[in-house]
Amino acid sequence: MIRYKVRNEPNLINNRIDKFIENTRENKLYGQWNDNGRLINYEESE
């Protein structure tokens, strides 16, 4: 995976913050919050 430096890209930072705020207001989970599926079935797998 390639990681980009966002320190010098204020537009990218602002877009990510806006997306975070919007999804938080809508009570949505987004991105890789579930660690590629491992957290969704956590209780089922134990």
PDB file of N, CA, C and O in Angstrom:
ATOM      1  N   MET A   1       0.841  -1.164   0.000  1.00  0.00           N
ATOM      2  CA  MET A   1       0.000   0.000   0.000  1.00  0.00           C
ATOM      3  C   MET A   1       0.896   1.239   0.000  1.00  0.00           C
ATOM      4  O   MET A   1       1.880   1.310   0.736  1.00  0.00           O
ATOM      5  N   ILE A   2       0.544   2.190  -0.820  1.00  0.00           N
ATOM      6  CA  ILE A   2       1.290   3.439  -0.883  1.00  0.00           C
ATOM      7  C   ILE A   2       0.624   4.453   0.030  1.00  0.00           C
ATOM      8  O   ILE A   2      -0.577   4.701  -0.071  1.00  0.00           O
ATOM      9  N   ARG A   3       1.407   5.032   0.914  1.00  0.00           N
ATOM     10  CA  ARG A   3       0.880   6.068   1.795  1.00  0.00           C
ATOM     11  C   ARG A   3       1.339   7.422   1.269  1.00  0.00           C
ATOM     12  O   ARG A   3       2.517   7.630   0.978  1.00  0.00           O
ATOM     13  N   TYR A   4       0.391   8.324   1.156  1.00  0.00           N
ATOM     14  CA  TYR A   4       0.685   9.650   0.647  1.00  0.00           C
ATOM     15  C   TYR A   4       0.870  10.628   1.804  1.00  0.00           C
ATOM     16  O   TYR A   4       0.215  10.516   2.840  1.00  0.00           O
ATOM     17  N   LYS A   5       1.755  11.570   1.613  1.00  0.00           N
ATOM     18  CA  LYS A   5       1.918  12.618   2.607  1.00  0.00           C
ATOM     19  C   LYS A   5       0.841  13.660   2.357  1.00  0.00           C
ATOM     20  O   LYS A   5       0.773  14.252   1.280  1.00  0.00           O
ATOM     21  N   VAL A   6       0.009  13.876   3.351  1.00  0.00           N
ATOM     22  CA  VAL A   6      -1.072  14.847   3.201  1.00  0.00           C
ATOM     23  C   VAL A   6      -0.728  16.176   3.853  1.00  0.00           C
ATOM     24  O   VAL A   6      -1.516  17.121   3.793  1.00  0.00           O
ATOM     25  N   ARG A   7       0.413  16.255   4.461  1.00  0.00           N
ATOM     26  CA  ARG A   7       0.819  17.466   5.167  1.00  0.00           C
ATOM     27  C   ARG A   7       0.807  18.693   4.252  1.00  0.00           C
ATOM     28  O   ARG A   7       0.416  19.782   4.673  1.00  0.00           O
ATOM     29  N   ASN A   8       1.228  18.516   3.023  1.00  0.00           N
ATOM     30  CA  ASN A   8       1.323  19.641   2.091  1.00  0.00           C
ATOM     31  C   ASN A   8       0.146  19.718   1.134  1.00  0.00           C
ATOM     32  O   ASN A   8       0.216  20.407   0.117  1.00  0.00           O
ATOM     33  N   GLU A   9      -0.934  19.016   1.452  1.00  0.00           N
ATOM     34  CA  GLU A   9      -2.103  19.015   0.580  1.00  0.00           C
ATOM     35  C   GLU A   9      -3.343  19.407   1.381  1.00  0.00           C
ATOM     36  O   GLU A   9      -4.112  18.536   1.787  1.00  0.00           O
ATOM     37  N   PRO A  10      -3.548  20.700   1.613  1.00  0.00           N
ATOM     38  CA  PRO A  10      -4.678  21.140   2.434  1.00  0.00           C
ATOM     39  C   PRO A  10      -6.036  20.761   1.846  1.00  0.00           C
ATOM     40  O   PRO A  10      -6.976  20.517   2.603  1.00  0.00           O
ATOM     41  N   ASN A  11      -6.167  20.704   0.519  1.00  0.00           N
ATOM     42  CA  ASN A  11      -7.450  20.309  -0.081  1.00  0.00           C
ATOM     43  C   ASN A  11      -7.797  18.872   0.262  1.00  0.00           C
ATOM     44  O   ASN A  11      -8.953  18.563   0.551  1.00  0.00           O
ATOM     45  N   LEU A  12      -6.823  18.006   0.233  1.00  0.00           N
ATOM     46  CA  LEU A  12      -7.051  16.605   0.575  1.00  0.00           C
ATOM     47  C   LEU A  12      -7.450  16.468   2.043  1.00  0.00           C
ATOM     48  O   LEU A  12      -8.372  15.721   2.372  1.00  0.00           O
ATOM     49  N   ILE A  13      -6.765  17.180   2.911  1.00  0.00           N
ATOM     50  CA  ILE A  13      -7.086  17.135   4.343  1.00  0.00           C
ATOM     51  C   ILE A  13      -8.508  17.639   4.579  1.00  0.00           C
ATOM     52  O   ILE A  13      -9.279  17.015   5.307  1.00  0.00           O
ATOM     53  N   ASN A  14      -8.850  18.768   3.961  1.00  0.00           N
ATOM     54  CA  ASN A  14     -10.193  19.333   4.135  1.00  0.00           C
ATOM     55  C   ASN A  14     -11.273  18.402   3.610  1.00  0.00           C
ATOM     56  O   ASN A  14     -12.328  18.272   4.231  1.00  0.00           O
ATOM     57  N   ASN A  15     -11.027  17.746   2.465  1.00  0.00           N
ATOM     58  CA  ASN A  15     -12.002  16.792   1.930  1.00  0.00           C
ATOM     59  C   ASN A  15     -12.209  15.623   2.871  1.00  0.00           C
ATOM     60  O   ASN A  15     -13.339  15.172   3.059  1.00  0.00           O
ATOM     61  N   ARG A  16     -11.135  15.127   3.464  1.00  0.00           N
ATOM     62  CA  ARG A  16     -11.249  14.005   4.391  1.00  0.00           C
ATOM     63  C   ARG A  16     -11.995  14.403   5.655  1.00  0.00           C
ATOM     64  O   ARG A  16     -12.805  13.635   6.174  1.00  0.00           O
ATOM     65  N   ILE A  17     -11.721  15.600   6.145  1.00  0.00           N
ATOM     66  CA  ILE A  17     -12.426  16.083   7.337  1.00  0.00           C
ATOM     67  C   ILE A  17     -13.905  16.265   7.037  1.00  0.00           C
ATOM     68  O   ILE A  17     -14.753  15.877   7.841  1.00  0.00           O
ATOM     69  N   ASP A  18     -14.227  16.853   5.884  1.00  0.00           N
ATOM     70  CA  ASP A  18     -15.628  17.038   5.496  1.00  0.00           C
ATOM     71  C   ASP A  18     -16.356  15.700   5.393  1.00  0.00           C
ATOM     72  O   ASP A  18     -17.490  15.567   5.854  1.00  0.00           O
ATOM     73  N   LYS A  19     -15.703  14.717   4.791  1.00  0.00           N
ATOM     74  CA  LYS A  19     -16.306  13.387   4.655  1.00  0.00           C
ATOM     75  C   LYS A  19     -16.519  12.757   6.026  1.00  0.00           C
ATOM     76  O   LYS A  19     -17.552  12.135   6.270  1.00  0.00           O
ATOM     77  N   PHE A  20     -15.550  12.915   6.915  1.00  0.00           N
ATOM     78  CA  PHE A  20     -15.670  12.387   8.268  1.00  0.00           C
ATOM     79  C   PHE A  20     -16.851  13.020   8.998  1.00  0.00           C
ATOM     80  O   PHE A  20     -17.652  12.318   9.615  1.00  0.00           O
ATOM     81  N   ILE A  21     -16.961  14.344   8.928  1.00  0.00           N
ATOM     82  CA  ILE A  21     -18.049  15.046   9.609  1.00  0.00           C
ATOM     83  C   ILE A  21     -19.399  14.643   9.027  1.00  0.00           C
ATOM     84  O   ILE A  21     -20.345  14.386   9.772  1.00  0.00           O
ATOM     85  N   GLU A  22     -19.494  14.588   7.707  1.00  0.00           N
ATOM     86  CA  GLU A  22     -20.756  14.222   7.057  1.00  0.00           C
ATOM     87  C   GLU A  22     -21.203  12.819   7.461  1.00  0.00           C
ATOM     88  O   GLU A  22     -22.364  12.618   7.815  1.00  0.00           O
ATOM     89  N   ASN A  23     -20.296  11.856   7.410  1.00  0.00           N
ATOM     90  CA  ASN A  23     -20.653  10.485   7.768  1.00  0.00           C
ATOM     91  C   ASN A  23     -20.946  10.344   9.259  1.00  0.00           C
ATOM     92  O   ASN A  23     -21.784   9.530   9.649  1.00  0.00           O
ATOM     93  N   THR A  24     -20.273  11.117  10.087  1.00  0.00           N
ATOM     94  CA  THR A  24     -20.536  11.068  11.518  1.00  0.00           C
ATOM     95  C   THR A  24     -21.932  11.605  11.810  1.00  0.00           C
ATOM     96  O   THR A  24     -22.657  11.027  12.620  1.00  0.00           O
ATOM     97  N   ARG A  25     -22.313  12.688  11.172  1.00  0.00           N
ATOM     98  CA  ARG A  25     -23.663  13.250  11.359  1.00  0.00           C
ATOM     99  C   ARG A  25     -24.738  12.266  10.940  1.00  0.00           C
ATOM    100  O   ARG A  25     -25.802  12.202  11.556  1.00  0.00           O
ATOM    101  N   GLU A  26     -24.464  11.494   9.890  1.00  0.00           N
ATOM    102  CA  GLU A  26     -25.433  10.517   9.382  1.00  0.00           C
ATOM    103  C   GLU A  26     -25.324   9.177  10.107  1.00  0.00           C
ATOM    104  O   GLU A  26     -26.032   8.226   9.775  1.00  0.00           O
ATOM    105  N   ASN A  27     -24.433   9.106  11.098  1.00  0.00           N
ATOM    106  CA  ASN A  27     -24.222   7.889  11.878  1.00  0.00           C
ATOM    107  C   ASN A  27     -23.819   6.714  10.987  1.00  0.00           C
ATOM    108  O   ASN A  27     -24.289   5.593  11.181  1.00  0.00           O
ATOM    109  N   LYS A  28     -22.948   6.975  10.013  1.00  0.00           N
ATOM    110  CA  LYS A  28     -22.473   5.954   9.080  1.00  0.00           C
ATOM    111  C   LYS A  28     -21.047   5.551   9.422  1.00  0.00           C
ATOM    112  O   LYS A  28     -20.232   6.375   9.838  1.00  0.00           O
ATOM    113  N   LEU A  29     -20.770   4.294   9.241  1.00  0.00           N
ATOM    114  CA  LEU A  29     -19.401   3.806   9.315  1.00  0.00           C
ATOM    115  C   LEU A  29     -18.890   3.703   7.887  1.00  0.00           C
ATOM    116  O   LEU A  29     -19.609   3.249   6.997  1.00  0.00           O
ATOM    117  N   TYR A  30     -17.680   4.112   7.672  1.00  0.00           N
ATOM    118  CA  TYR A  30     -17.133   4.095   6.319  1.00  0.00           C
ATOM    119  C   TYR A  30     -15.648   3.791   6.383  1.00  0.00           C
ATOM    120  O   TYR A  30     -15.041   3.820   7.454  1.00  0.00           O
ATOM    121  N   GLY A  31     -15.076   3.502   5.242  1.00  0.00           N
ATOM    122  CA  GLY A  31     -13.645   3.207   5.189  1.00  0.00           C
ATOM    123  C   GLY A  31     -13.356   1.792   5.661  1.00  0.00           C
ATOM    124  O   GLY A  31     -14.198   0.905   5.523  1.00  0.00           O
ATOM    125  N   GLN A  32     -12.186   1.581   6.210  1.00  0.00           N
ATOM    126  CA  GLN A  32     -11.778   0.252   6.652  1.00  0.00           C
ATOM    127  C   GLN A  32     -11.916   0.096   8.164  1.00  0.00           C
ATOM    128  O   GLN A  32     -11.041  -0.467   8.822  1.00  0.00           O
ATOM    129  N   TRP A  33     -13.019   0.598   8.705  1.00  0.00           N
ATOM    130  CA  TRP A  33     -13.260   0.527  10.142  1.00  0.00           C
ATOM    131  C   TRP A  33     -13.362  -0.902  10.634  1.00  0.00           C
ATOM    132  O   TRP A  33     -13.093  -1.166  11.806  1.00  0.00           O
ATOM    133  N   ASN A  34     -13.740  -1.828   9.775  1.00  0.00           N
ATOM    134  CA  ASN A  34     -13.956  -3.213  10.198  1.00  0.00           C
ATOM    135  C   ASN A  34     -12.747  -4.105   9.979  1.00  0.00           C
ATOM    136  O   ASN A  34     -12.856  -5.327  10.080  1.00  0.00           O
ATOM    137  N   ASP A  35     -11.609  -3.522   9.684  1.00  0.00           N
ATOM    138  CA  ASP A  35     -10.361  -4.277   9.522  1.00  0.00           C
ATOM    139  C   ASP A  35     -10.521  -5.400   8.511  1.00  0.00           C
ATOM    140  O   ASP A  35     -10.193  -6.554   8.783  1.00  0.00           O
ATOM    141  N   ASN A  36     -11.033  -5.038   7.337  1.00  0.00           N
ATOM    142  CA  ASN A  36     -11.248  -5.973   6.222  1.00  0.00           C
ATOM    143  C   ASN A  36     -12.155  -7.137   6.578  1.00  0.00           C
ATOM    144  O   ASN A  36     -11.911  -8.267   6.156  1.00  0.00           O
ATOM    145  N   GLY A  37     -13.200  -6.869   7.352  1.00  0.00           N
ATOM    146  CA  GLY A  37     -14.203  -7.877   7.665  1.00  0.00           C
ATOM    147  C   GLY A  37     -14.003  -8.612   8.965  1.00  0.00           C
ATOM    148  O   GLY A  37     -14.899  -9.340   9.392  1.00  0.00           O
ATOM    149  N   ARG A  38     -12.866  -8.453   9.615  1.00  0.00           N
ATOM    150  CA  ARG A  38     -12.612  -9.211  10.843  1.00  0.00           C
ATOM    151  C   ARG A  38     -13.494  -8.756  11.997  1.00  0.00           C
ATOM    152  O   ARG A  38     -13.840  -9.572  12.852  1.00  0.00           O
ATOM    153  N   LEU A  39     -13.868  -7.487  12.049  1.00  0.00           N
ATOM    154  CA  LEU A  39     -14.646  -6.988  13.178  1.00  0.00           C
ATOM    155  C   LEU A  39     -16.145  -7.223  13.024  1.00  0.00           C
ATOM    156  O   LEU A  39     -16.872  -7.243  14.018  1.00  0.00           O
ATOM    157  N   ILE A  40     -16.615  -7.400  11.791  1.00  0.00           N
ATOM    158  CA  ILE A  40     -18.039  -7.644  11.582  1.00  0.00           C
ATOM    159  C   ILE A  40     -18.443  -8.975  12.208  1.00  0.00           C
ATOM    160  O   ILE A  40     -19.477  -9.054  12.871  1.00  0.00           O
ATOM    161  N   ASN A  41     -17.661  -9.997  12.011  1.00  0.00           N
ATOM    162  CA  ASN A  41     -17.992 -11.338  12.494  1.00  0.00           C
ATOM    163  C   ASN A  41     -17.212 -11.703  13.749  1.00  0.00           C
ATOM    164  O   ASN A  41     -16.949 -12.880  13.993  1.00  0.00           O
ATOM    165  N   TYR A  42     -16.841 -10.705  14.548  1.00  0.00           N
ATOM    166  CA  TYR A  42     -15.988 -10.960  15.712  1.00  0.00           C
ATOM    167  C   TYR A  42     -16.655 -11.905  16.703  1.00  0.00           C
ATOM    168  O   TYR A  42     -16.033 -12.870  17.148  1.00  0.00           O
ATOM    169  N   GLU A  43     -17.925 -11.639  17.058  1.00  0.00           N
ATOM    170  CA  GLU A  43     -18.624 -12.483  18.034  1.00  0.00           C
ATOM    171  C   GLU A  43     -18.920 -13.857  17.478  1.00  0.00           C
ATOM    172  O   GLU A  43     -18.876 -14.846  18.210  1.00  0.00           O
ATOM    173  N   GLU A  44     -19.222 -13.932  16.194  1.00  0.00           N
ATOM    174  CA  GLU A  44     -19.553 -15.207  15.566  1.00  0.00           C
ATOM    175  C   GLU A  44     -18.357 -16.148  15.510  1.00  0.00           C
ATOM    176  O   GLU A  44     -18.519 -17.366  15.575  1.00  0.00           O
ATOM    177  N   SER A  45     -17.151 -15.586  15.388  1.00  0.00           N
ATOM    178  CA  SER A  45     -15.968 -16.425  15.192  1.00  0.00           C
ATOM    179  C   SER A  45     -15.421 -16.975  16.511  1.00  0.00           C
ATOM    180  O   SER A  45     -14.598 -17.890  16.504  1.00  0.00           O
ATOM    181  N   GLU A  46     -15.864 -16.433  17.623  1.00  0.00           N
ATOM    182  CA  GLU A  46     -15.328 -16.924  18.908  1.00  0.00           C
ATOM    183  C   GLU A  46     -16.073 -18.129  19.411  1.00  0.00           C
ATOM    184  O   GLU A  46     -15.746 -18.657  20.474  1.00  0.00           O
TER     185      GLU A  46
END
